[in-house]
Amino acid sequence: MLMSFDDYVKYLTQQITAYLDTPAEEKRKQRLKNKQEPPLYSNRWLGVLPFAFKVSRKNTN
């Protein structure tokens, strides 16, 4: 599903606004949480290729 340019700009604006409105403490907690979660095994050892293959396979179905 493709987004029109206007929809994309609207989405980006919403994301940036939400990020700017988030308190610094909440951002800090989120960063710490992301650091503690281990990366997926396939991405850690094989990079982006498994993800790209999965996405291309989804798009063809």
FIVEXGU-113196 format. One record per residue: residue in three letters; chain; x, y, z of N, C-alpha, C in turn; residue number from 1. Coordinates in nm, 3 decimals. Layout:
BEGIN
[site 'ala', 'A', [X, Y, Z], [X, Y, Z], [X, Y, Z], NUM],
...
//
This chain:
BEGIN
[site 'met', 'A', [0.084, -0.117, 0.000], [0.000, 0.000, 0.000], [0.089, 0.124, 0.000], 1],
[site 'leu', 'A', [0.073, 0.206, -0.099], [0.152, 0.328, -0.111], [0.077, 0.445, -0.050], 2],
[site 'met', 'A', [0.154, 0.534, 0.010], [0.097, 0.655, 0.069], [0.118, 0.770, -0.029], 3],
[site 'ser', 'A', [0.020, 0.859, -0.034], [0.041, 0.979, -0.114], [0.138, 1.070, -0.039], 4],
[site 'phe', 'A', [0.193, 1.164, -0.108], [0.291, 1.255, -0.047], [0.229, 1.331, 0.069], 5],
[site 'asp', 'A', [0.104, 1.376, 0.053], [0.037, 1.451, 0.160], [0.018, 1.364, 0.284], 6],
[site 'asp', 'A', [-0.020, 1.238, 0.263], [-0.037, 1.147, 0.377], [0.096, 1.122, 0.447], 7],
[site 'tyr', 'A', [0.201, 1.110, 0.370], [0.333, 1.086, 0.427], [0.379, 1.207, 0.511], 8],
[site 'val', 'A', [0.358, 1.326, 0.460], [0.395, 1.448, 0.533], [0.312, 1.458, 0.661], 9],
[site 'lys', 'A', [0.185, 1.426, 0.652], [0.097, 1.429, 0.770], [0.146, 1.328, 0.874], 10],
[site 'tyr', 'A', [0.180, 1.207, 0.831], [0.230, 1.105, 0.922], [0.359, 1.150, 0.990], 11],
[site 'leu', 'A', [0.453, 1.201, 0.911], [0.580, 1.249, 0.967], [0.558, 1.362, 1.067], 12],
[site 'thr', 'A', [0.468, 1.452, 1.035], [0.439, 1.563, 1.126], [0.382, 1.512, 1.258], 13],
[site 'gln', 'A', [0.294, 1.414, 1.251], [0.237, 1.355, 1.373], [0.345, 1.287, 1.456], 14],
[site 'gln', 'A', [0.435, 1.213, 1.391], [0.540, 1.143, 1.464], [0.637, 1.241, 1.530], 15],
[site 'ile', 'A', [0.675, 1.344, 1.458], [0.767, 1.444, 1.513], [0.703, 1.518, 1.629], 16],
[site 'thr', 'A', [0.576, 1.555, 1.614], [0.505, 1.624, 1.721], [0.494, 1.536, 1.845], 17],
[site 'ala', 'A', [0.462, 1.409, 1.825], [0.451, 1.317, 1.939], [0.586, 1.303, 2.009], 18],
[site 'tyr', 'A', [0.693, 1.297, 1.931], [0.827, 1.285, 1.989], [0.863, 1.410, 2.069], 19],
[site 'leu', 'A', [0.835, 1.527, 2.014], [0.868, 1.651, 2.083], [0.784, 1.672, 2.208], 20],
[site 'asp', 'A', [0.662, 1.620, 2.209], [0.575, 1.634, 2.326], [0.606, 1.533, 2.436], 21],
[site 'thr', 'A', [0.684, 1.431, 2.404], [0.719, 1.329, 2.503], [0.822, 1.387, 2.601], 22],
[site 'pro', 'A', [0.800, 1.369, 2.732], [0.896, 1.419, 2.831], [1.032, 1.350, 2.817], 23],
[site 'ala', 'A', [1.136, 1.419, 2.860], [1.273, 1.367, 2.847], [1.290, 1.237, 2.925], 24],
[site 'glu', 'A', [1.227, 1.226, 3.041], [1.240, 1.105, 3.122], [1.180, 0.983, 3.050], 25],
[site 'glu', 'A', [1.068, 1.005, 2.984], [1.004, 0.896, 2.908], [1.094, 0.852, 2.792], 26],
[site 'lys', 'A', [1.156, 0.948, 2.723], [1.248, 0.915, 2.613], [1.367, 0.835, 2.665], 27],
[site 'arg', 'A', [1.418, 0.874, 2.780], [1.532, 0.805, 2.841], [1.495, 0.660, 2.876], 28],
[site 'lys', 'A', [1.376, 0.641, 2.933], [1.330, 0.505, 2.967], [1.316, 0.419, 2.841], 29],
[site 'gln', 'A', [1.263, 0.478, 2.735], [1.245, 0.404, 2.610], [1.380, 0.363, 2.551], 30],
[site 'arg', 'A', [1.478, 0.453, 2.555], [1.611, 0.419, 2.503], [1.674, 0.306, 2.582], 31],
[site 'leu', 'A', [1.661, 0.311, 2.715], [1.716, 0.204, 2.799], [1.646, 0.071, 2.771], 32],
[site 'lys', 'A', [1.517, 0.075, 2.750], [1.441, -0.047, 2.719], [1.489, -0.105, 2.586], 33],
[site 'asn', 'A', [1.510, -0.019, 2.485], [1.554, -0.065, 2.355], [1.695, -0.124, 2.361], 34],
[site 'lys', 'A', [1.779, -0.070, 2.445], [1.915, -0.122, 2.459], [1.915, -0.259, 2.524], 35],
[site 'gln', 'A', [1.822, -0.282, 2.617], [1.818, -0.408, 2.689], [1.762, -0.523, 2.607], 36],
[site 'glu', 'A', [1.677, -0.493, 2.510], [1.618, -0.598, 2.426], [1.722, -0.646, 2.326], 37],
[site 'pro', 'A', [1.748, -0.777, 2.322], [1.846, -0.827, 2.226], [1.790, -0.821, 2.083], 38],
[site 'pro', 'A', [1.877, -0.800, 1.986], [1.829, -0.797, 1.847], [1.787, -0.937, 1.803], 39],
[site 'leu', 'A', [1.707, -0.944, 1.699], [1.668, -1.074, 1.645], [1.791, -1.151, 1.599], 40],
[site 'tyr', 'A', [1.788, -1.280, 1.617], [1.902, -1.364, 1.581], [1.939, -1.349, 1.433], 41],
[site 'ser', 'A', [1.836, -1.353, 1.346], [1.864, -1.346, 1.203], [1.925, -1.211, 1.165], 42],
[site 'asn', 'A', [1.877, -1.102, 1.225], [1.932, -0.970, 1.194], [2.071, -0.952, 1.252], 43],
[site 'arg', 'A', [2.094, -1.009, 1.369], [2.224, -0.993, 1.433], [2.334, -1.062, 1.353], 44],
[site 'trp', 'A', [2.306, -1.181, 1.305], [2.410, -1.258, 1.237], [2.412, -1.239, 1.087], 45],
[site 'leu', 'A', [2.301, -1.207, 1.028], [2.295, -1.200, 0.883], [2.264, -1.061, 0.829], 46],
[site 'gly', 'A', [2.242, -0.966, 0.914], [2.216, -0.830, 0.869], [2.075, -0.809, 0.821], 47],
[site 'val', 'A', [2.060, -0.730, 0.719], [1.930, -0.688, 0.671], [1.873, -0.786, 0.568], 48],
[site 'leu', 'A', [1.953, -0.875, 0.517], [1.907, -0.964, 0.411], [1.785, -1.047, 0.447], 49],
[site 'pro', 'A', [1.777, -1.109, 0.565], [1.655, -1.185, 0.597], [1.530, -1.096, 0.600], 50],
[site 'phe', 'A', [1.546, -0.976, 0.653], [1.433, -0.883, 0.657], [1.390, -0.845, 0.515], 51],
[site 'ala', 'A', [1.485, -0.814, 0.428], [1.453, -0.777, 0.291], [1.385, -0.893, 0.218], 52],
[site 'phe', 'A', [1.432, -1.014, 0.242], [1.371, -1.131, 0.179], [1.228, -1.149, 0.227], 53],
[site 'lys', 'A', [1.205, -1.131, 0.357], [1.072, -1.146, 0.414], [0.977, -1.041, 0.357], 54],
[site 'val', 'A', [1.023, -0.918, 0.345], [0.939, -0.811, 0.293], [0.907, -0.836, 0.145], 55],
[site 'ser', 'A', [1.007, -0.877, 0.068], [0.982, -0.900, -0.075], [0.887, -1.018, -0.094], 56],
[site 'arg', 'A', [0.895, -1.117, -0.008], [0.806, -1.231, -0.017], [0.663, -1.191, 0.020], 57],
[site 'lys', 'A', [0.647, -1.103, 0.116], [0.514, -1.055, 0.154], [0.452, -0.974, 0.041], 58],
[site 'asn', 'A', [0.532, -0.895, -0.027], [0.479, -0.809, -0.134], [0.434, -0.889, -0.254], 59],
[site 'thr', 'A', [0.489, -1.005, -0.278], [0.451, -1.084, -0.394], [0.322, -1.162, -0.370], 60],
[site 'asn', 'A', [0.285, -1.183, -0.245], [0.162, -1.261, -0.215], [0.040, -1.179, -0.227], 61],
//
